[in-house]
Amino acid sequence: MDTNSNFRDKLSTVSDKGERVWIYPKKPSGRFHKYRVLVSILLLIFMVGAPFVKVNGVPLIMFNIIERRFILFGQIFWSQDFFLFAIILITSIVLLILFTVIYGRIFCGWLCPQTIFMEMVFRKIEYLFEGDYKKQERLDRQNWNVEKVLRKGGKHLTFALLAVLISNLFLSYIIGVDELLKIIQEPISEHITGFISIVLFSIAFYWVFAYFREQVCTIACPYGRLQGVMLDDDSLVVAYNHKRGEPREKLRKNNTRTAGDCIDCKQCVFVCPTGIDIRNGTQLECINCTACIDECDSIMDRIGKSRGLIGFNSENNIQEKKAFTINKRVIAYSVLLVCLMAFVGFIYTLRKDIDITVLKQRGHLYEQLQNGHIRNVYEVTILNKTFDKQIITIQTADTLNYEVIMVGGEALLAPQEARKIILLIDRKAQGANKMKLEVPMEFYADSKLIEKDKINFLTVLGK
């Protein structure tokens, strides 16, 4: 490992003058790359297909920020369920931290949508139009001619079309496929906001994948910035075995080798999508994509050395040749994760299929009727979270003293419908000894009692 740590003072994609250093990664190949391709294909199929799959008439996954409605695997979470949705997100974050503690930044290299689209879609198209890394460099240096125009133009046109498709896919996760199809099929004048959103998303995605690229992982992504505080000497990361590889020495014919196994071919540097030298040690820019492992293994095979000069190792594995062990921090994260998952399961069992909220109508205290009764007016919000129609009725358990009137009669709610109704409660009894009373209420769905509660009722003393 390089004892000079100056490389940590700057990004590999920024020059000493502060200019962008364009990365031309070598086309990867090898066993890990084959696994990554397989994983990426499965995830791409899921990401593209999820908005079109419906469960009980709703999308499999949707994050409707506008209506504050989130759908995960066919289960709808409304704003009333936000606390549960937040707990699920926290659990996911802890799970990600746990994986980082044990396996490093493997999520970034294998599962992150940014990496999958960049390396498995856009980068593959770039190789198709411009060739491998050396050909790309030559193409960028040469003067503009017919070949360069066709190759560059074809690549960027394909990038632009893909950006449009991805923006539509992204928008379908927010507003749903049905609404997206309306924007596409109907006149633009009827969906100006939706059309502008697609255009802006398309420009953003094109810029990210055609220009910004690996900078997302090294500059913009907060997870990449935080990984440094999550890793320790027992974390399994893509690492160079400096005990075995150092000192480096070029391979020469008919020369007795006394140096380490690293022949300083720099193939691990050429293939890195973020432009780092893994031999310098664990770095912020490394996304654990394993491209350097495949490249180094192929070199070791050629020179007759054993594989694994670059591989999944921890610092303790390399320094002390220790077996991987679960430390106290991993145990703590695991216990926390299990507790959170159990808590989510418990909270979910308490989740109501029908949510009813009763609030006093603003600006209205009480009203004294001609027959002497005291009336309070309430606004009732009813949310049907089920996939069936529901008939909602509201009654009081104290029919002797109170009368409940649902304006418009019983409420018929369609599946996933939210509705507000006006509720009138009249106090028939006389002689109240305090101004604020509690009325016992009963809420029914299809004649089945689903909830009991007490609501405040304002009246007049002695009336």
N, C-alpha and C positions, 0 to 999 in steps of 0.2 A: 504494500500500500504506500502511496506517495506520502512522504513525511511532510511535504510542503502543503499546508492547508490553505494557501491563498485562493485556491479555486472556490472555496466556500464564501469568499467575499463578493462574488459576482455571479450572475446568471450565465449559463452556457450559451444562451441565445442573444446576449448583449455584448457588444465589443467594448474595448476600453474607451472608445469615443462616445459610447452611449447609443450606437447604431444597432439596428436589428441584424443579427447573424442568421441568415437563412439556413435551415437544416435540410440536407438532402439525405435522408436515411436510406441505407441499402435495403433492397427487397429481402424481407426475412423468410427463412425456411427452417424446417426441422420439426422434431416431435412436439415440442411445446407450441409451436406456431400452428400445427395441425389441430391440436386441442383447442387453441384459442379460436380458430376458424369455426370449428364445430360449435363451441359455446356461443360465438357471435351469431351464427346462423339461427340457432334456436332462440336467442334473445331478440334478434331482428324480426323473426316470425311472430314472436309474442308481442313486441312493441307495435308492429304494423297491424296485427290482427286484433289486438285487445279492444280497440274502440268499436269494432264491427261485431264483436260477440256480445250477445245480450242474454241476461238472466232475468226471467220474469218481466221481460219488456224493457229492462233498463240496461245500459252499457255495463260491461264487466268492470271497467275502471273509468272514472271521470272525476276531474277536479274543477267543478263549476264554481269558480271564485265569485262570479257575478251574482249568482243566486245563493251563495254560501251553502252549496250542496255537494258533498263528496261521496263518491261511490267506490268501494273497494271490493272487488270480486262479487259484485252483485248486491252488496249490502250498502244501503244508503245511510250516510251520516249527515244530519241537518245541523244547523247552527246550535240547536238545543243539545246536540251530541258532541259539541266541539271538544269538551273536556276529555271525552273518551278517545276522540280522534287524536288529540294532543298527546295522550298517554301512549297511544300506538306509535306515534312519531318518535317520542322519547325512547321507547323500547327499541325501535329500529336504529336510532342513533347509538344507543348503548351496544347493540349487537355489532354495529359497524366499528365502534371503538374496540370491542373485544376482539374482533377479527384483525384489526390493525395491530393490537398488542401482540397477538400470536403470529400472524402471517404478514405483517407489514401492509404496504399499500396495494395489496393484490386486487382490491375492488376496482382501483383506478385502471389497472392494466387489463382486467378480464371482464368486468361487469358494467363499468361506467358507460352510459350512452354516448358521451362525447368521444371517448376512445374508440368505441365500436364503430360509430359512423366515420370517424376520422381515419382510423387505421384499416378497417375492414371494408369500407365503401369508397370514400373519397381518395384515399391513398392508392387503392387498387386501380381506380380509374386513372389516376396520375401515372402509374406504372404502365398502364395500357397505352396511353397517348404519348408519353415522353420517354418511356424506358426506365432502366434502373438508374441509380444515383449518379453515376458518372456521365451518362447520357443527358440527364437533366441539367447537370452543371454546364456541360458543353452547349446545350441548347440555350440556356440563359445567357451565356457569354457571347454567342454568335450574333451577328447582325440579323436584322429582320429580313426574312425572305419568305417564299411561298411555304416552304416546309414548316418554318417556325409559326407562321400565321395559322396554318391548318392545325398543327399540333396544339398550340396554345389556345386557339379559338375553339377547337373541338372540346378540349378539356374544360374550359371555363363555361362554355355553353351547357355542357353536361352537368357541371357543378351548379349552374343557375337553375336548371330544370329540377335537379335533385333538391335544391334548397326550397323551391316552391312546393314540392311534394312533402318534404319534411315539415314545412310551415303549416300545411293543411293537416298533416298528421298531428302536429303539436296542438293545433287549434281544436281538433276533434276531441282531444282529451279534456278540453275546457268547456266547450259548448255542446259536444256530442255530434255524432255523425249525421243525424237527421237534420240538425240545424245547419251544419256545414254544407250539406247537399243543397239546402235552400239557397245559401249564399252563392253557390256555384251555378245553380240552374236558373235562378230568378235574376231579373235585371239588377245591375249594380246599384242603380238609384234607390232600390228598396233595401239595400244592405250596405250602405256606405261605411259604417263602422266596421263591419265584418271584413269588407274588401280592403280597407286601409290596414286592418290588423294582419291580414294575409300578406300584403305587400311589405309591411314593416318586418314581420317575422322572416319573410323570404330574404330580404336584404341582410338581416342580422345573421341568419344561418349561412348565407353565402360568404359573408365577411369572416365569420368564425372559421369555416372549413377551408376557404380559399386563401386566407391571409393570417388570421390570428393563431389558429392551429394549436400547437403545443403550449402557447402562452396561456391558454385557458387553464392548463394543469399546473403551470409554474407561477402564474401571477394572479389569475382571477379566482381560482377555486379555493375556498377557505379550508376545505378538508386537506388539500395538499400542504397548506401552511401549518395546519395543526398536527400533522402526522409526526413531526419531530418530537413533540412532547408526549406522544403516545408510545414511541418505540423505546426499547431498552436493549441491553446486551443479550437478552434471551429471545428477542423477537426474530422470527424467521423471515429473512428478506433476501432479495437477489443480491449476492455478495461475491466479491473476488477473494479467493483464498490466498492472501498475500504470504502466508507462511510457506505455501507450496510454490507460488509463482515467482517470488523475489529471490535474488535480483533478476531483472529482465535481461534478456540477451537475444539478439537476432539469431535465427537458425542459419547455420552455415554447414555446407557439405564437408565431410571428412574432417570434422572438428569435434574433439572430445568435449562434451558439454558439462560444464561445472556450475552453470547458473541454474536458476529456477525453471519451472516449466513454461512460464510466459515467454513467448518469442517476440513480443512487442509488435505484433502484426497489425494492431489497432482495428481489427475487424469488429470487435465489440463496440468500438466508438462509432464506426461507420454505420452500423446497423441500428444504433440507438435513436428512437424517434424524438428524443428531447436533447440530443447532442452532447450527452455527458460521457465521461470516462469512468466506468464503473470501478476501475482499479483504484480510483482515489478514495473509495469507500462509499458508505450510504450517503445519499444526497437528496436534497429537496426535490429535484427534478425527476428522480427515478420513480416510475409508475409500476414497477414490477411486471413489466410486460413479457419478460423472459426471452426477448429477442437476442440479447447478448449471450444467454446460456446456450441457445441453439447454435449460434455462430461460433462460440468458443469450443463447444463439443465437436463441431465439424473439423476445426483446426486440430484439436487433440487427436481425432481419429486419423488425420492425414500424417501426423508426425509420430504416431505410435505411442501416444501418452494416454493415460486413463482420463475419462471424462470427469467433469466436476470442478475444474479449475474456477469456473464461475458457476454458481448454483444456489439453491436455497440453503442458506446457512445463517446462524446467529453469530455474533461476535464471540460468544463463549465457545461455540462449536469450533471456531477457527483457532482461537487463542489457546484454549485448554483441552480441545478435543472432547468436550463434554457432550453427553446425550441431551436431547431436548427435554427440558423439565418444565412443569407447570409451576410458575412462581406465585407469590401471594397476591400480586396485582391481578393476575388472570383469574385466580380463585375469587377475589373480591368482585370483579366485573361479572363473573359467571353467576355468583349468588345474587347480585343486583338484577341481572337479566332474568333469572328464574323468578325472582320476587315480582318484577314488573309484569312478566307474562302471566303469572298467577293472578295479579291484581287486575290486569286487563280482562282476563277470563271472568273474574268475579264481578267486575263492573258491568261487563257485557250482559251477564245474566240478569242484572237489575235494569237494563235498558227497556224502556216502555215501548210497546208497539204503537201506542196512541198517546201523544203528548197533549195535555190540556193545560192552558194557562189562563187564569181568571184574574183580571185587573179591574180596579175601580175606574169608571169612566172619568176622564179628566174634566175638571171644572164642575163636577156634579157631586154634591154632598148627599143630600137626600131630598125627597119630595113627599109632601103630605097630600094624600088623595082626598076626594070629597067624602068618601066612605070612612075616613079616619085612619086608613092604613098608611104606613110609612114605606115609601119605595126607594130602593137603591138600584142604580143602573151599572152594569158591568160589561166590559168587553172581554169576550172569550176567544182565545186563539186555539184552534184545534188542528193538530197535525196527524194525519194518517200515515204512519210509516210502513204499513203493510202493503201487500200486493193484491188486496181484496177490498171491495167496497165495504164501508162501515156506516151504520146508522147510529148516530150519537144522540143520546138523550141525557138530560141533566135534571136531577130531582133533589129534594131535601129530605133528610131523615126526620125532620121536625115539621111534619105537615100540620100539626095543631097550631103552631105559631106563625108559620111562614108559607108563602105560596110562590112557586117558581114558574116563570113564564119565559119560554124560549121564543124570541121574536122570529117569526117565520116557521115555527114548529121545529120538529126534530131535524137534525142536520145529517144529510146524506153526503158522505165524502167519497170521492173516487180514490183509487189506489194512489198513494204518494201525494195526496192533495192537502194543502193547507188552507184553512178558511177562518175568517173572523165572524162571530155572530154577537148579537146584543142579547144580554140576559137581564131580565127584570126579577127582582126579589121583593115581595111585599110582606111586611110584618103585620100580621093580623092581631096579635095579642096587644094588650094595653099594659101600662104601668112599668115601663123599663126602668131599672135602677141604675143604669149607666148608659153613656152615649155610644160606646162601641161594644157591639155584641158579636158573638161568633155563631155562624150558621153552619150546622153540619150538612155537608153536601155529598151526593152520590152521583157518580158518572158511569153511564152504561154504554156499551158498544154491542149492537145487535142483541139487546135485552140482557147482556151479561155484565155484571158489575165488574168494572176494571179498576176503580180507584175511589177512595174516600178521602175527604179533606174538609177543612173548616175555613171559611172565608169571613172577613170582617164586614160588619153591617153597622152603618151609622143611623142613629135614631135620636129621639128627643126624650129627655128625662121626664118620667111621669106620663108619657103619652102611649 
